[in-house]
Amino acid sequence: MAGAVIPLSEAVNGSTLRISGIEVQGVLRRRLLDLGFVAGNSVEVLRRSPLGDPTAFRVSNTTIALRREESSLIYGELIGGGEG
């Protein structure tokens, strides 16, 4: 399934994605861009909380937790990893 473009909210723990687009608007968009959520950067899915929301991501050597409503607006190309 490598190469598939999916929202970050659908990626499984341990997978790595290359950001292809971000549809978040306003102040949150600026903050995410400042943290490294820009097209071309790699994002690793670290872990989901026990109830599935939020999810921790690593981008540009920074760990950030995003809610499902936020991560569903960030798209990436699956480039590897993931749980079996």
All heavy atoms as a GROMACS GRO file, in nm:
protein
  620
    1MET      N    1   0.081  -0.119   0.000
    1MET     CA    2   0.000   0.000   0.000
    1MET      C    3   0.086   0.126   0.000
    1MET      O    4   0.037   0.237   0.009
    1MET     CB    5  -0.093  -0.002   0.121
    1MET     CG    6  -0.194   0.110   0.118
    1MET     SD    7  -0.337   0.066   0.214
    1MET     CE    8  -0.376   0.224   0.285
    2ALA      N    9   0.218   0.110  -0.008
    2ALA     CA   10   0.306   0.227  -0.014
    2ALA      C   11   0.270   0.312  -0.135
    2ALA      O   12   0.241   0.261  -0.241
    2ALA     CB   13   0.452   0.183  -0.021
    3GLY      N   14   0.271   0.443  -0.116
    3GLY     CA   15   0.238   0.534  -0.224
    3GLY      C   16   0.096   0.586  -0.219
    3GLY      O   17   0.063   0.681  -0.288
    4ALA      N   18   0.011   0.525  -0.136
    4ALA     CA   19  -0.128   0.570  -0.125
    4ALA      C   20  -0.134   0.703  -0.050
    4ALA      O   21  -0.065   0.722   0.049
    4ALA     CB   22  -0.211   0.465  -0.052
    5VAL      N   23  -0.217   0.797  -0.097
    5VAL     CA   24  -0.235   0.924  -0.029
    5VAL      C   25  -0.358   0.912   0.062
    5VAL      O   26  -0.468   0.883   0.015
    5VAL     CB   27  -0.253   1.040  -0.129
    5VAL    CG1   28  -0.284   1.170  -0.055
    5VAL    CG2   29  -0.128   1.056  -0.214
    6ILE      N   30  -0.335   0.932   0.192
    6ILE     CA   31  -0.441   0.917   0.291
    6ILE      C   32  -0.433   1.032   0.392
    6ILE      O   33  -0.328   1.094   0.406
    6ILE     CB   34  -0.431   0.782   0.367
    6ILE    CG1   35  -0.296   0.772   0.439
    6ILE    CG2   36  -0.453   0.665   0.273
    6ILE    CD1   37  -0.284   0.652   0.532
    7PRO      N   38  -0.542   1.059   0.463
    7PRO     CA   39  -0.534   1.156   0.573
    7PRO      C   40  -0.451   1.098   0.686
    7PRO      O   41  -0.450   0.976   0.708
    7PRO     CB   42  -0.679   1.175   0.617
    7PRO     CG   43  -0.764   1.099   0.523
    7PRO     CD   44  -0.677   1.010   0.442
    8LEU      N   45  -0.382   1.182   0.761
    8LEU     CA   46  -0.303   1.134   0.874
    8LEU      C   47  -0.389   1.059   0.974
    8LEU      O   48  -0.342   0.967   1.041
    8LEU     CB   49  -0.233   1.251   0.944
    8LEU     CG   50  -0.089   1.280   0.902
    8LEU    CD1   51  -0.075   1.300   0.754
    8LEU    CD2   52  -0.034   1.397   0.979
    9SER      N   53  -0.516   1.094   0.985
    9SER     CA   54  -0.605   1.029   1.081
    9SER      C   55  -0.626   0.881   1.051
    9SER      O   56  -0.665   0.804   1.138
    9SER     CB   57  -0.741   1.100   1.084
    9SER     OG   58  -0.801   1.096   0.956
   10GLU      N   59  -0.599   0.837   0.927
   10GLU     CA   60  -0.618   0.697   0.890
   10GLU      C   61  -0.490   0.615   0.894
   10GLU      O   62  -0.493   0.494   0.874
   10GLU     CB   63  -0.680   0.688   0.750
   10GLU     CG   64  -0.820   0.742   0.743
   10GLU     CD   65  -0.881   0.732   0.604
   10GLU    OE1   66  -0.824   0.659   0.519
   10GLU    OE2   67  -0.984   0.795   0.582
   11ALA      N   68  -0.377   0.679   0.919
   11ALA     CA   69  -0.249   0.608   0.923
   11ALA      C   70  -0.238   0.528   1.053
   11ALA      O   71  -0.288   0.569   1.158
   11ALA     CB   72  -0.134   0.707   0.913
   12VAL      N   73  -0.173   0.413   1.046
   12VAL     CA   74  -0.157   0.327   1.164
   12VAL      C   75  -0.027   0.359   1.237
   12VAL      O   76   0.064   0.420   1.180
   12VAL     CB   77  -0.159   0.177   1.125
   12VAL    CG1   78  -0.294   0.139   1.064
   12VAL    CG2   79  -0.047   0.143   1.030
   13ASN      N   80  -0.019   0.317   1.363
   13ASN     CA   81   0.102   0.339   1.443
   13ASN      C   82   0.224   0.285   1.371
   13ASN      O   83   0.221   0.177   1.314
   13ASN     CB   84   0.090   0.269   1.579
   13ASN     CG   85  -0.008   0.337   1.670
   13ASN    OD1   86  -0.053   0.449   1.645
   13ASN    ND2   87  -0.042   0.270   1.778
   14GLY      N   88   0.331   0.362   1.374
   14GLY     CA   89   0.458   0.321   1.315
   14GLY      C   90   0.473   0.354   1.168
   14GLY      O   91   0.581   0.338   1.112
   15SER      N   92   0.367   0.401   1.104
   15SER     CA   93   0.379   0.432   0.962
   15SER      C   94   0.443   0.569   0.941
   15SER      O   95   0.441   0.654   1.028
   15SER     CB   96   0.242   0.424   0.892
   15SER     OG   97   0.151   0.514   0.949
   16THR      N   98   0.501   0.585   0.824
   16THR     CA   99   0.565   0.711   0.786
   16THR      C  100   0.499   0.760   0.658
   16THR      O  101   0.476   0.684   0.566
   16THR     CB  102   0.716   0.689   0.763
   16THR    OG1  103   0.774   0.633   0.882
   16THR    CG2  104   0.786   0.820   0.731
   17LEU      N  105   0.470   0.890   0.658
   17LEU     CA  106   0.405   0.952   0.542
   17LEU      C  107   0.483   1.075   0.500
   17LEU      O  108   0.546   1.140   0.582
   17LEU     CB  109   0.262   0.994   0.575
   17LEU     CG  110   0.165   0.884   0.615
   17LEU    CD1  111   0.159   0.874   0.765
   17LEU    CD2  112   0.029   0.912   0.559
   18ARG      N  113   0.476   1.106   0.371
   18ARG     CA  114   0.532   1.230   0.318
   18ARG      C  115   0.415   1.323   0.294
   18ARG      O  116   0.323   1.290   0.218
   18ARG     CB  117   0.609   1.206   0.188
   18ARG     CG  118   0.671   1.335   0.133
   18ARG     CD  119   0.761   1.310   0.013
   18ARG     NE  120   0.875   1.227   0.052
   18ARG     CZ  121   0.896   1.103   0.006
   18ARG    NH1  122   0.813   1.047  -0.078
   18ARG    NH2  123   1.001   1.035   0.046
   19ILE      N  124   0.413   1.438   0.358
   19ILE     CA  125   0.300   1.530   0.349
   19ILE      C  126   0.282   1.578   0.205
   19ILE      O  127   0.377   1.623   0.142
   19ILE     CB  128   0.319   1.650   0.443
   19ILE    CG1  129   0.323   1.602   0.588
   19ILE    CG2  130   0.206   1.752   0.424
   19ILE    CD1  131   0.354   1.710   0.688
   20SER      N  132   0.158   1.566   0.157
   20SER     CA  133   0.129   1.611   0.021
   20SER      C  134   0.035   1.731   0.020
   20SER      O  135   0.026   1.802  -0.080
   20SER     CB  136   0.068   1.498  -0.062
   20SER     OG  137  -0.051   1.452  -0.002
   21GLY      N  138  -0.036   1.754   0.130
   21GLY     CA  139  -0.126   1.869   0.135
   21GLY      C  140  -0.182   1.891   0.273
   21GLY      O  141  -0.190   1.798   0.354
   22ILE      N  142  -0.221   2.014   0.302
   22ILE     CA  143  -0.279   2.050   0.431
   22ILE      C  144  -0.396   2.144   0.405
   22ILE      O  145  -0.381   2.246   0.339
   22ILE     CB  146  -0.173   2.112   0.525
   22ILE    CG1  147  -0.232   2.153   0.657
   22ILE    CG2  148  -0.099   2.225   0.460
   22ILE    CD1  149  -0.128   2.193   0.762
   23GLU      N  150  -0.515   2.105   0.454
   23GLU     CA  151  -0.636   2.183   0.431
   23GLU      C  152  -0.683   2.256   0.556
   23GLU      O  153  -0.794   2.308   0.558
   23GLU     CB  154  -0.746   2.092   0.378
   23GLU     CG  155  -0.715   2.034   0.241
   23GLU     CD  156  -0.823   1.945   0.188
   23GLU    OE1  157  -0.926   1.928   0.256
   23GLU    OE2  158  -0.805   1.889   0.079
   24VAL      N  159  -0.601   2.260   0.660
   24VAL     CA  160  -0.634   2.331   0.783
   24VAL      C  161  -0.628   2.481   0.755
   24VAL      O  162  -0.544   2.527   0.678
   24VAL     CB  163  -0.534   2.293   0.895
   24VAL    CG1  164  -0.564   2.367   1.023
   24VAL    CG2  165  -0.535   2.142   0.917
   25GLN      N  166  -0.716   2.558   0.818
   25GLN     CA  167  -0.723   2.702   0.795
   25GLN      C  168  -0.694   2.779   0.924
   25GLN      O  169  -0.700   2.724   1.033
   25GLN     CB  170  -0.862   2.742   0.743
   25GLN     CG  171  -0.898   2.678   0.610
   25GLN     CD  172  -0.804   2.716   0.499
   25GLN    OE1  173  -0.764   2.832   0.488
   25GLN    NE2  174  -0.765   2.619   0.416
   26GLY      N  175  -0.666   2.907   0.910
   26GLY     CA  176  -0.655   2.998   1.022
   26GLY      C  177  -0.526   2.985   1.103
   26GLY      O  178  -0.421   2.948   1.050
   27VAL      N  179  -0.538   3.015   1.232
   27VAL     CA  180  -0.424   3.017   1.322
   27VAL      C  181  -0.360   2.879   1.334
   27VAL      O  182  -0.237   2.867   1.338
   27VAL     CB  183  -0.466   3.070   1.461
   27VAL    CG1  184  -0.350   3.063   1.559
   27VAL    CG2  185  -0.520   3.211   1.452
   28LEU      N  186  -0.442   2.775   1.337
   28LEU     CA  187  -0.389   2.639   1.348
   28LEU      C  188  -0.302   2.606   1.227
   28LEU      O  189  -0.198   2.542   1.241
   28LEU     CB  190  -0.501   2.537   1.362
   28LEU     CG  191  -0.456   2.392   1.374
   28LEU    CD1  192  -0.363   2.373   1.494
   28LEU    CD2  193  -0.574   2.300   1.384
   29ARG      N  194  -0.342   2.650   1.108
   29ARG     CA  195  -0.260   2.626   0.987
   29ARG      C  196  -0.121   2.687   1.003
   29ARG      O  197  -0.021   2.623   0.977
   29ARG     CB  198  -0.330   2.684   0.864
   29ARG     CG  199  -0.249   2.665   0.736
   29ARG     CD  200  -0.318   2.730   0.617
   29ARG     NE  201  -0.240   2.715   0.497
   29ARG     CZ  202  -0.244   2.610   0.415
   29ARG    NH1  203  -0.326   2.510   0.443
   29ARG    NH2  204  -0.169   2.604   0.308
   30ARG      N  205  -0.116   2.812   1.047
   30ARG     CA  206   0.012   2.879   1.066
   30ARG      C  207   0.098   2.804   1.167
   30ARG      O  208   0.218   2.785   1.147
   30ARG     CB  209  -0.015   3.024   1.115
   30ARG     CG  210   0.109   3.105   1.139
   30ARG     CD  211   0.168   3.157   1.007
   30ARG     NE  212   0.287   3.079   0.974
   30ARG     CZ  213   0.335   3.061   0.852
   30ARG    NH1  214   0.276   3.115   0.749
   30ARG    NH2  215   0.443   2.990   0.830
   31ARG      N  216   0.038   2.759   1.276
   31ARG     CA  217   0.111   2.686   1.380
   31ARG      C  218   0.165   2.554   1.327
   31ARG      O  219   0.281   2.519   1.351
   31ARG     CB  220   0.018   2.662   1.500
   31ARG     CG  221   0.083   2.591   1.614
   31ARG     CD  222   0.183   2.679   1.684
   31ARG     NE  223   0.233   2.610   1.801
   31ARG     CZ  224   0.359   2.608   1.837
   31ARG    NH1  225   0.449   2.674   1.768
   31ARG    NH2  226   0.398   2.543   1.943
   32LEU      N  227   0.083   2.481   1.252
   32LEU     CA  228   0.127   2.353   1.196
   32LEU      C  229   0.240   2.372   1.095
   32LEU      O  230   0.336   2.295   1.092
   32LEU     CB  231   0.010   2.279   1.132
   32LEU     CG  232  -0.096   2.227   1.230
   32LEU    CD1  233  -0.214   2.168   1.153
   32LEU    CD2  234  -0.036   2.123   1.324
   33LEU      N  235   0.229   2.476   1.013
   33LEU     CA  236   0.336   2.506   0.916
   33LEU      C  237   0.465   2.539   0.989
   33LEU      O  238   0.573   2.494   0.950
   33LEU     CB  239   0.294   2.621   0.824
   33LEU     CG  240   0.182   2.591   0.725
   33LEU    CD1  241   0.138   2.719   0.654
   33LEU    CD2  242   0.222   2.484   0.626
   34ASP      N  243   0.456   2.616   1.098
   34ASP     CA  244   0.574   2.651   1.177
   34ASP      C  245   0.640   2.527   1.239
   34ASP      O  246   0.761   2.522   1.255
   34ASP     CB  247   0.538   2.749   1.289
   34ASP     CG  248   0.506   2.888   1.237
   34ASP    OD1  249   0.538   2.917   1.120
   34ASP    OD2  250   0.446   2.967   1.313
   35LEU      N  251   0.558   2.427   1.273
   35LEU     CA  252   0.610   2.305   1.335
   35LEU      C  253   0.668   2.208   1.233
   35LEU      O  254   0.732   2.110   1.269
   35LEU     CB  255   0.499   2.234   1.415
   35LEU     CG  256   0.460   2.304   1.544
   35LEU    CD1  257   0.333   2.241   1.601
   35LEU    CD2  258   0.573   2.295   1.646
   36GLY      N  259   0.645   2.232   1.104
   36GLY     CA  260   0.703   2.146   1.001
   36GLY      C  261   0.605   2.067   0.919
   36GLY      O  262   0.645   1.983   0.838
   37PHE      N  263   0.475   2.089   0.938
   37PHE     CA  264   0.375   2.019   0.857
   37PHE      C  265   0.362   2.089   0.722
   37PHE      O  266   0.262   2.154   0.693
   37PHE     CB  267   0.239   2.017   0.930
   37PHE     CG  268   0.232   1.916   1.040
   37PHE    CD1  269   0.270   1.949   1.169
   37PHE    CD2  270   0.187   1.787   1.016
   37PHE    CE1  271   0.263   1.857   1.272
   37PHE    CE2  272   0.180   1.694   1.118
   37PHE     CZ  273   0.219   1.729   1.246
   38VAL      N  274   0.465   2.076   0.640
   38VAL     CA  275   0.467   2.135   0.507
   38VAL      C  276   0.486   2.025   0.404
   38VAL      O  277   0.543   1.919   0.434
   38VAL     CB  278   0.578   2.242   0.492
   38VAL    CG1  279   0.552   2.361   0.583
   38VAL    CG2  280   0.714   2.185   0.522
   39ALA      N  281   0.437   2.048   0.284
   39ALA     CA  282   0.446   1.950   0.177
   39ALA      C  283   0.592   1.905   0.158
   39ALA      O  284   0.682   1.988   0.154
   39ALA     CB  285   0.391   2.007   0.048
   40GLY      N  286   0.610   1.774   0.151
   40GLY     CA  287   0.744   1.718   0.131
   40GLY      C  288   0.808   1.666   0.258
   40GLY      O  289   0.896   1.580   0.251
   41ASN      N  290   0.768   1.715   0.374
   41ASN     CA  291   0.825   1.667   0.501
   41ASN      C  292   0.768   1.530   0.537
   41ASN      O  293   0.655   1.498   0.503
   41ASN     CB  294   0.796   1.764   0.615
   41ASN     CG  295   0.903   1.869   0.631
   41ASN    OD1  296   0.996   1.876   0.553
   41ASN    ND2  297   0.887   1.952   0.732
   42SER      N  298   0.847   1.451   0.609
   42SER     CA  299   0.803   1.320   0.656
   42SER      C  300   0.740   1.332   0.793
   42SER      O  301   0.785   1.410   0.877
   42SER     CB  302   0.921   1.224   0.663
   42SER     OG  303   0.971   1.200   0.535
   43VAL      N  304   0.635   1.253   0.815
   43VAL     CA  305   0.564   1.248   0.943
   43VAL      C  306   0.557   1.102   0.986
   43VAL      O  307   0.521   1.015   0.906
   43VAL     CB  308   0.420   1.303   0.931
   43VAL    CG1  309   0.346   1.287   1.062
   43VAL    CG2  310   0.421   1.446   0.887
   44GLU      N  311   0.591   1.075   1.111
   44GLU     CA  312   0.580   0.940   1.166
   44GLU      C  313   0.465   0.937   1.265
   44GLU      O  314   0.451   1.026   1.348
   44GLU     CB  315   0.710   0.901   1.236
   44GLU     CG  316   0.706   0.763   1.296
   44GLU     CD  317   0.832   0.731   1.376
   44GLU    OE1  318   0.924   0.815   1.381
   44GLU    OE2  319   0.835   0.621   1.434
   45VAL      N  320   0.382   0.834   1.255
   45VAL     CA  321   0.272   0.815   1.350
   45VAL      C  322   0.330   0.740   1.470
   45VAL      O  323   0.372   0.626   1.457
   45VAL     CB  324   0.155   0.736   1.288
   45VAL    CG1  325   0.042   0.722   1.389
   45VAL    CG2  326   0.108   0.802   1.160
   46LEU      N  327   0.335   0.806   1.586
   46LEU     CA  328   0.396   0.745   1.704
   46LEU      C  329   0.298   0.655   1.777
   46LEU      O  330   0.325   0.537   1.798
   46LEU     CB  331   0.449   0.853   1.798
   46LEU     CG  332   0.560   0.941   1.741
   46LEU    CD1  333   0.601   1.046   1.842
   46LEU    CD2  334   0.679   0.856   1.700
   47ARG      N  335   0.185   0.710   1.820
   47ARG     CA  336   0.086   0.629   1.890
   47ARG      C  337  -0.046   0.703   1.904
   47ARG      O  338  -0.051   0.824   1.900
   47ARG     CB  339   0.137   0.589   2.028
   47ARG     CG  340   0.150   0.704   2.126
   47ARG     CD  341   0.190   0.654   2.264
   47ARG     NE  342   0.327   0.609   2.261
   47ARG     CZ  343   0.426   0.664   2.328
   47ARG    NH1  344   0.402   0.765   2.407
   47ARG    NH2  345   0.547   0.619   2.319
   48ARG      N  346  -0.150   0.624   1.919
   48ARG     CA  347  -0.284   0.679   1.945
   48ARG      C  348  -0.312   0.666   2.094
   48ARG      O  349  -0.262   0.576   2.159
   48ARG     CB  350  -0.390   0.601   1.869
   48ARG     CG  351  -0.377   0.614   1.720
   48ARG     CD  352  -0.504   0.570   1.649
   48ARG     NE  353  -0.481   0.559   1.506
   48ARG     CZ  354  -0.472   0.661   1.424
   48ARG    NH1  355  -0.481   0.782   1.470
   48ARG    NH2  356  -0.451   0.644   1.296
   49SER      N  357  -0.395   0.755   2.145
   49SER     CA  358  -0.436   0.743   2.284
   49SER      C  359  -0.526   0.619   2.297
   49SER      O  360  -0.575   0.568   2.197
   49SER     CB  361  -0.511   0.869   2.330
   49SER     OG  362  -0.637   0.874   2.267
   50PRO      N  363  -0.548   0.570   2.418
   50PRO     CA  364  -0.628   0.448   2.435
   50PRO      C  365  -0.767   0.455   2.372
   50PRO      O  366  -0.819   0.355   2.325
   50PRO     CB  367  -0.638   0.433   2.586
   50PRO     CG  368  -0.514   0.498   2.637
   50PRO     CD  369  -0.489   0.614   2.543
   51LEU      N  370  -0.827   0.573   2.368
   51LEU     CA  371  -0.960   0.586   2.307
   51LEU      C  372  -0.952   0.627   2.160
   51LEU      O  373  -1.054   0.653   2.097
   51LEU     CB  374  -1.045   0.685   2.386
   51LEU     CG  375  -1.074   0.644   2.531
   51LEU    CD1  376  -1.151   0.752   2.603
   51LEU    CD2  377  -1.148   0.512   2.535
   52GLY      N  378  -0.832   0.636   2.105
   52GLY     CA  379  -0.814   0.663   1.962
   52GLY      C  380  -0.800   0.809   1.923
   52GLY      O  381  -0.781   0.840   1.807
   53ASP      N  382  -0.815   0.899   2.018
   53ASP     CA  383  -0.807   1.041   1.986
   53ASP      C  384  -0.756   1.115   2.108
   53ASP      O  385  -0.814   1.100   2.216
   53ASP     CB  386  -0.945   1.094   1.946
   53ASP     CG  387  -0.942   1.224   1.870
   53ASP    OD1  388  -0.841   1.248   1.801
   53ASP    OD2  389  -1.039   1.299   1.878
   54PRO      N  390  -0.647   1.190   2.104
   54PRO     CA  391  -0.567   1.232   1.989
   54PRO      C  392  -0.460   1.129   1.951
   54PRO      O  393  -0.445   1.026   2.017
   54PRO     CB  394  -0.501   1.361   2.038
   54PRO     CG  395  -0.482   1.338   2.184
   54PRO     CD  396  -0.602   1.256   2.228
   55THR      N  397  -0.384   1.162   1.848
   55THR     CA  398  -0.273   1.079   1.801
   55THR      C  399  -0.146   1.162   1.805
   55THR      O  400  -0.146   1.280   1.771
   55THR     CB  401  -0.300   1.032   1.656
   55THR    OG1  402  -0.422   0.960   1.653
   55THR    CG2  403  -0.187   0.944   1.605
   56ALA      N  404  -0.035   1.097   1.846
   56ALA     CA  405   0.095   1.164   1.851
   56ALA      C  406   0.169   1.142   1.720
   56ALA      O  407   0.177   1.029   1.671
   56ALA     CB  408   0.177   1.111   1.968
   57PHE      N  409   0.222   1.250   1.664
   57PHE     CA  410   0.298   1.246   1.540
   57PHE      C  411   0.435   1.308   1.563
   57PHE      O  412   0.450   1.397   1.646
   57PHE     CB  413   0.228   1.328   1.430
   57PHE     CG  414   0.092   1.279   1.394
   57PHE    CD1  415  -0.021   1.334   1.453
   57PHE    CD2  416   0.076   1.177   1.302
   57PHE    CE1  417  -0.148   1.290   1.420
   57PHE    CE2  418  -0.051   1.132   1.268
   57PHE     CZ  419  -0.163   1.189   1.327
   58ARG      N  420   0.537   1.260   1.488
   58ARG     CA  421   0.669   1.322   1.493
   58ARG      C  422   0.698   1.381   1.355
   58ARG      O  423   0.692   1.312   1.254
   58ARG     CB  424   0.778   1.222   1.528
   58ARG     CG  425   0.917   1.289   1.525
   58ARG     CD  426   1.027   1.201   1.577
   58ARG     NE  427   1.008   1.180   1.720
   58ARG     CZ  428   1.017   1.061   1.778
   58ARG    NH1  429   1.046   0.955   1.707
   58ARG    NH2  430   0.998   1.048   1.908
   59VAL      N  431   0.729   1.512   1.355
   59VAL     CA  432   0.763   1.582   1.232
   59VAL      C  433   0.874   1.681   1.266
   59VAL      O  434   0.867   1.749   1.369
   59VAL     CB  435   0.641   1.652   1.168
   59VAL    CG1  436   0.582   1.754   1.260
   59VAL    CG2  437   0.676   1.713   1.034
   60SER      N  438   0.977   1.686   1.185
   60SER     CA  439   1.090   1.778   1.206
   60SER      C  440   1.144   1.771   1.348
   60SER      O  441   1.166   1.873   1.412
   60SER     CB  442   1.048   1.922   1.173
   60SER     OG  443   1.009   1.933   1.040
   61ASN      N  444   1.161   1.649   1.400
   61ASN     CA  445   1.217   1.628   1.533
   61ASN      C  446   1.130   1.685   1.645
   61ASN      O  447   1.178   1.716   1.753
   61ASN     CB  448   1.359   1.684   1.542
   61ASN     CG  449   1.455   1.588   1.607
   61ASN    OD1  450   1.423   1.471   1.627
   61ASN    ND2  451   1.573   1.636   1.639
   62THR      N  452   1.002   1.705   1.618
   62THR     CA  453   0.906   1.755   1.716
   62THR      C  454   0.792   1.655   1.728
   62THR      O  455   0.746   1.601   1.627
   62THR     CB  456   0.848   1.891   1.671
   62THR    OG1  457   0.955   1.983   1.656
   62THR    CG2  458   0.748   1.945   1.770
   63THR      N  459   0.746   1.630   1.850
   63THR     CA  460   0.631   1.544   1.871
   63THR      C  461   0.511   1.632   1.902
   63THR      O  462   0.519   1.720   1.988
   63THR     CB  463   0.657   1.446   1.986
   63THR    OG1  464   0.771   1.366   1.955
   63THR    CG2  465   0.537   1.356   2.009
   64ILE      N  466   0.401   1.607   1.832
   64ILE     CA  467   0.279   1.685   1.852
   64ILE      C  468   0.159   1.592   1.849
   64ILE      O  469   0.156   1.497   1.770
   64ILE     CB  470   0.265   1.797   1.746
   64ILE    CG1  471   0.140   1.879   1.772
   64ILE    CG2  472   0.267   1.740   1.607
   64ILE    CD1  473   0.128   2.003   1.686
   65ALA      N  474   0.063   1.616   1.937
   65ALA     CA  475  -0.062   1.540   1.938
   65ALA      C  476  -0.168   1.621   1.867
   65ALA      O  477  -0.187   1.739   1.895
   65ALA     CB  478  -0.104   1.510   2.081
   66LEU      N  479  -0.237   1.557   1.772
   66LEU     CA  480  -0.344   1.622   1.698
   66LEU      C  481  -0.473   1.543   1.715
   66LEU      O  482  -0.472   1.420   1.716
   66LEU     CB  483  -0.311   1.628   1.548
   66LEU     CG  484  -0.191   1.711   1.506
   66LEU    CD1  485  -0.169   1.696   1.356
   66LEU    CD2  486  -0.211   1.856   1.543
   67ARG      N  487  -0.583   1.615   1.726
   67ARG     CA  488  -0.714   1.551   1.730
   67ARG      C  489  -0.749   1.500   1.591
   67ARG      O  490  -0.696   1.545   1.491
   67ARG     CB  491  -0.820   1.650   1.778
   67ARG     CG  492  -0.805   1.683   1.925
   67ARG     CD  493  -0.900   1.790   1.966
   67ARG     NE  494  -0.837   1.916   1.928
   67ARG     CZ  495  -0.896   2.033   1.921
   67ARG    NH1  496  -1.024   2.042   1.947
   67ARG    NH2  497  -0.830   2.141   1.887
   68ARG      N  498  -0.842   1.405   1.587
   68ARG     CA  499  -0.883   1.345   1.460
   68ARG      C  500  -0.935   1.451   1.362
   68ARG      O  501  -0.905   1.447   1.242
   68ARG     CB  502  -0.990   1.239   1.484
   68ARG     CG  503  -1.033   1.166   1.358
   68ARG     CD  504  -1.131   1.056   1.386
   68ARG     NE  505  -1.081   0.961   1.484
   68ARG     CZ  506  -1.002   0.858   1.456
   68ARG    NH1  507  -0.963   0.838   1.332
   68ARG    NH2  508  -0.962   0.776   1.550
   69GLU      N  509  -1.010   1.549   1.411
   69GLU     CA  510  -1.064   1.652   1.322
   69GLU      C  511  -0.954   1.734   1.256
   69GLU      O  512  -0.970   1.783   1.145
   69GLU     CB  513  -1.163   1.743   1.396
   69GLU     CG  514  -1.099   1.825   1.505
   69GLU     CD  515  -1.200   1.902   1.589
   69GLU    OE1  516  -1.284   1.837   1.652
   69GLU    OE2  517  -1.192   2.026   1.589
   70GLU      N  518  -0.841   1.748   1.322
   70GLU     CA  519  -0.727   1.822   1.265
   70GLU      C  520  -0.646   1.732   1.172
   70GLU      O  521  -0.613   1.773   1.060
   70GLU     CB  522  -0.637   1.873   1.377
   70GLU     CG  523  -0.707   1.970   1.470
   70GLU     CD  524  -0.642   1.982   1.606
   70GLU    OE1  525  -0.552   1.903   1.641
   70GLU    OE2  526  -0.682   2.075   1.679
   71SER      N  527  -0.615   1.611   1.217
   71SER     CA  528  -0.530   1.522   1.138
   71SER      C  529  -0.602   1.472   1.012
   71SER      O  530  -0.536   1.431   0.916
   71SER     CB  531  -0.479   1.406   1.221
   71SER     OG  532  -0.585   1.327   1.270
   72SER      N  533  -0.735   1.477   1.010
   72SER     CA  534  -0.808   1.433   0.891
   72SER      C  535  -0.796   1.535   0.777
   72SER      O  536  -0.833   1.505   0.664
   72SER     CB  537  -0.955   1.407   0.924
   72SER     OG  538  -1.019   1.528   0.959
   73LEU      N  539  -0.745   1.654   0.807
   73LEU     CA  540  -0.730   1.759   0.705
   73LEU      C  541  -0.586   1.771   0.654
   73LEU      O  542  -0.554   1.862   0.578
   73LEU     CB  543  -0.776   1.894   0.762
   73LEU     CG  544  -0.923   1.901   0.802
   73LEU    CD1  545  -0.952   2.032   0.873
   73LEU    CD2  546  -1.012   1.882   0.680
   74ILE      N  547  -0.499   1.680   0.700
   74ILE     CA  548  -0.360   1.676   0.654
   74ILE      C  549  -0.341   1.546   0.577
   74ILE      O  550  -0.370   1.438   0.630
   74ILE     CB  551  -0.262   1.684   0.773
   74ILE    CG1  552  -0.288   1.810   0.855
   74ILE    CG2  553  -0.118   1.680   0.724
   74ILE    CD1  554  -0.213   1.814   0.986
   75TYR      N  555  -0.296   1.555   0.453
   75TYR     CA  556  -0.284   1.438   0.367
   75TYR      C  557  -0.138   1.405   0.341
   75TYR      O  558  -0.054   1.494   0.329
   75TYR     CB  559  -0.356   1.463   0.235
   75TYR     CG  560  -0.504   1.481   0.254
   75TYR    CD1  561  -0.558   1.607   0.277
   75TYR    CD2  562  -0.588   1.371   0.255
   75TYR    CE1  563  -0.694   1.624   0.299
   75TYR    CE2  564  -0.724   1.385   0.276
   75TYR     CZ  565  -0.777   1.513   0.299
   75TYR     OH  566  -0.910   1.528   0.321
   76GLY      N  567  -0.110   1.276   0.333
   76GLY     CA  568   0.025   1.232   0.307
   76GLY      C  569   0.030   1.104   0.226
   76GLY      O  570  -0.064   1.026   0.224
   77GLU      N  571   0.143   1.088   0.159
   77GLU     CA  572   0.169   0.967   0.082
   77GLU      C  573   0.238   0.867   0.173
   77GLU      O  574   0.342   0.896   0.231
   77GLU     CB  575   0.258   1.001  -0.037
   77GLU     CG  576   0.300   0.883  -0.119
   77GLU     CD  577   0.400   0.919  -0.227
   77GLU    OE1  578   0.428   1.039  -0.246
   77GLU    OE2  579   0.450   0.827  -0.291
   78LEU      N  580   0.180   0.750   0.185
   78LEU     CA  581   0.236   0.645   0.268
   78LEU      C  582   0.368   0.598   0.208
   78LEU      O  583   0.372   0.556   0.093
   78LEU     CB  584   0.137   0.529   0.278
   78LEU     CG  585   0.158   0.426   0.386
   78LEU    CD1  586   0.162   0.491   0.524
   78LEU    CD2  587   0.049   0.322   0.379
   79ILE      N  588   0.477   0.609   0.286
   79ILE     CA  589   0.608   0.570   0.233
   79ILE      C  590   0.671   0.455   0.310
   79ILE      O  591   0.779   0.409   0.274
   79ILE     CB  592   0.705   0.690   0.226
   79ILE    CG1  593   0.722   0.758   0.361
   79ILE    CG2  594   0.660   0.789   0.122
   79ILE    CD1  595   0.828   0.868   0.362
   80GLY      N  596   0.606   0.408   0.416
   80GLY     CA  597   0.661   0.292   0.485
   80GLY      C  598   0.610   0.275   0.626
   80GLY      O  599   0.535   0.358   0.678
   81GLY      N  600   0.654   0.162   0.686
   81GLY     CA  601   0.622   0.134   0.825
   81GLY      C  602   0.480   0.085   0.843
   81GLY      O  603   0.412   0.047   0.750
   82GLY      N  604   0.439   0.087   0.968
   82GLY     CA  605   0.303   0.045   1.003
   82GLY      C  606   0.301  -0.088   1.071
   82GLY      O  607   0.391  -0.171   1.055
   83GLU      N  608   0.197  -0.108   1.150
   83GLU     CA  609   0.180  -0.236   1.222
   83GLU      C  610   0.121  -0.338   1.127
   83GLU      O  611   0.035  -0.307   1.047
   83GLU     CB  612   0.089  -0.217   1.343
   83GLU     CG  613   0.150  -0.125   1.447
   83GLU     CD  614   0.054  -0.096   1.562
   83GLU    OE1  615  -0.068  -0.111   1.545
   83GLU    OE2  616   0.104  -0.056   1.669
   84GLY      N  617   0.168  -0.458   1.143
   84GLY     CA  618   0.135  -0.569   1.059
   84GLY      C  619  -0.003  -0.593   1.025
   84GLY      O  620  -0.052  -0.650   0.941
   0.00000   0.00000   0.00000
